[in-house]
Amino acid sequence: MCATETKTKLEPTDKQDELDNGWLWKRISSFQIDDPNAPLPFSARLASENGWSRNFACRVTEEYKRFCFIAITANHSVTPSDEVDQAWHLHLLCTRSYWDGFCTHALGRPLHHSPTRGGAEELNKFREWYMQTIKSYERVFGQPPCDIWPRVEERFARNRGFLRVNLENFWVVPRPRYSLLLRKQH
């Protein structure tokens, strides 16, 4: 889980704010995260590291840009979906692209990543921030894609037990879903 605690306006209060948000979105949406000359561009690496198709990774990258727009313009703290968070983590590793290019030129300011400190109180805080993020997304962009922005219950239920595994050394076999097996027996 992660979030950012930016606090600025989402709804423009005057024509200048509306114009500023339009220019901000134009800068964010046109920012090229993929380096076309790189042997392993951002979207290919994002896909590879997460077991996604390249097309899905490109969609996640676009949702990551939408999240960043909300983070900068929302009047509340925000939390991304897990998929968007994976894009954010990878982009943070590309320090020149993230800090010098994206934050400086597209966002116009730093956007820091703040992970959870753990515990029930933090979980509740991030759940609330995620719900606020979804509401802001809906106001700005419409209905978010559910395969990238799941319901809050799903977003926070499935993140337990993640472990980074080298697939060249280990097989990963999915755990059977006993509740599904029990239903089929009855």
N, C-alpha and C positions, 0 to 999 in steps of 0.2 A: 504494500500500500504506500501511496505517496500523495503528496498534495503540494499546493503552493498557496501562500496566504497573500495574494494580491488583492487590493481593494481599490477599484476604480469604478466608473460608471458603465453600466451595460446599456440602458436606454439613454439616448442623447437628450440633453436638456435644452439644447438649442441647435441651430443650424451648424455652428462650428463643430460641436461634438459629433453630429451626424457625418459631416464631411471628414473629420479626423478618423472616425471609425471606418468609413469607406476606404480611405487611403491606407489605413492600417491593414484591413482585410486584403486589399490589393497587393500590398507588399508581402504579407504572409503567404497568400495563396500562390504568388508567382515565385517565391523563393525555391530554388532548385537544391534539394537535399541530395539527390542522386548526382554523382559526378559521372557524366557520360564517358569520360576517358579512363575511369577506374576499372581495373580487371574485375573487382568485386564491388559494384555500386551498393549504396546504402540499402536500397529495396531488396537486392539479392541477398545481402548479408542478413537483413531483418527476417527474410523468408527462411533462409537456411538455419539460423539460430533458433527459430521458433517452430520449425516443421510446417510452415505455411507455404502456399503457392505464391509465386511472385505477384500475381494479380491481387491476392488478398493483402500481401504486404504493402502494395501500392495504395490500396484502399485504406489501410490502417495509417499510412503516412499522411494521407489527406485528412483523416479524422484527427490525427495528431495536430495538424495545422489548425483545424477548427477548435480543438481544445485550447491551444495556445492563444487564439484570438479571445476565447471566453475568459481565459485566465487573466489576460491583460485588461479586458473591458468590464468584467463582472464586478459587482459591488459586494462580493462575498468570496470566501475561500473556495477552492475547487479541488476536485479529485478526479483523475482520469480512470477510464476502464483499464483492465489489465493489459489488453492489447495495445492501447494507446500508450500506456506506461512503458511497455517494452520498446516502442519506437522512441519515446523520450529518453530512456536509459541509453539506447544505442547512440542517439544524437548527442547526448552529453559526452560520450566517449570520443566523438569527433570534435575535439575542443575548438579548433579554429573555425569550423563550420558553425558550431553552435554559438559560441561566445562572440567571435569576431564578425561572423556573417549574420546569423539568424537573430540573435539578441540585439546586436548593435544596429543592423541595417533594416531588418524586417520588423522586429518588435519595437525597436526604439528604446529598449531598456532591458536590464537583466531579468530573467525568469528563473528563479532558483527552485530546486527540487528538494523537498523536505520529507524524508521517510518517517514512518511511524516509530514511536518509542515503545510500542507494544502495550498490551493490556486492554481490558474491556472498555475503559473510558476512551482510549484512542480509537478503538474499533467503532464505537458509537459515533465519535466525532467524524471519522472518515466516511462512514455510511451516510451521515447527514450531509456532508460536503458533496458526496457523490450525487445524492438526490437533488441538491441545489444545482449542481453542474448540469444534470439532465434537464432540469426545468429551464435553465438558461439556454442550453443547446436548442431545446424546442422553440423557445421564443425567437432565437436568432436564425437557426437553420432548418427548423421543422423537426419531424420525427427522426431520431437517430437510428442507424441500422442496428438491429438487435443482435446481429452476429459479432458486432464490435462493441456495442454499448448494451450489455445485458441488464436485466432488472437488478435492483440493488441486492436482493436476496441471492441471486446467482453470482453476482460480482464478488461478494464477500464470502460465500460458502465454498467456492472452488479454489481459493487461493492458499489453502492450508496444505502443507506437505509438498510444496514444490522443491525440487532438487535438480541441480544442474548435473547432467549425465553425459559422458562422452559416448556417443552411439557407435563409435568405432571399436570400443572395448566392451560394451555391454548391450544386451538385448533389453528392451523394455516391453514387458507383457502387461496389458491392462488388467487391473483387478476386476474380477467378475462383480457384476451388480446383483447382489443376492436378492434385493427387493424385486427385481425384474424376474429372476428365476423362480422365486416363490409365487409370484402372481401367475406365471405360466403353468405351475403345477396344480393350481386350484381350478 
